[in-house]
Amino acid sequence: MDITEFDHHSPIPGTTIFDGKMAMKGYALNKMCYSFNAAEARAAYLADPEGYMETFGLNDEQKQACRDKNVLALIAAGGNIYYLAKFAGIFRLDVQDIGAQQTGMTKEEFKEKLRKAGD
């Protein structure tokens, strides 16, 4: 059986599927984000982001997404949202900040959308 027979993902507009290919693409990025479990690693990143990204071998796309603090670009670069939460936490970005990025809204617009959905 050919491996392509197992590729049964249906495209969902605006959604990046995190599969084996994306896991391989984002390995260095996710490894770096996992390191942020340690306070020393978070401090080292903040002290020298470029050097820290270089230590983990991030590619140019991943580095730029980190510089921009753009979660959608990080996902597109192979980032897993669970590891990216560690990255976002360094900059005190919460789930509502990330939701706002994902929907193209400001944080206040996103919060209002959530409030309305609860009515």
C-alpha positions, 0 to 999 in steps of 0.5 A: 500500500502506498503512503499517499493512500493514507492521506485522507485530510479534507481541506478546511478553508483557513485551517492548517492541518497539523500532520506528520509533514507539518510536524517535520517542518516545525520540529526546530520551532516546536523544540524551541518552544518546548524549551520555554518550560524552563524559566532560564530558557525564557530569559535567554530568548528574551535576552537574545532572540536571534541567537536563541532561534539560531541555537535551535536552527529555525529557518527564515520563515520561522524566525520572521514569524517569531519576530512578528509574534504572529501565531498564524504564521508560526502555525503555517511554519509548522508550529503546534499550538500547544508548544506555541502557547509557551512562546505566546506566554513569554509576551503575555499573549493570552488565548483571546489574543491568539483568537483575535489573530486567528480571526483577523480581529482586534482583541476587543472585537474578539472578546465582544464576539465571544460575549455575543455568542454567549447570549 
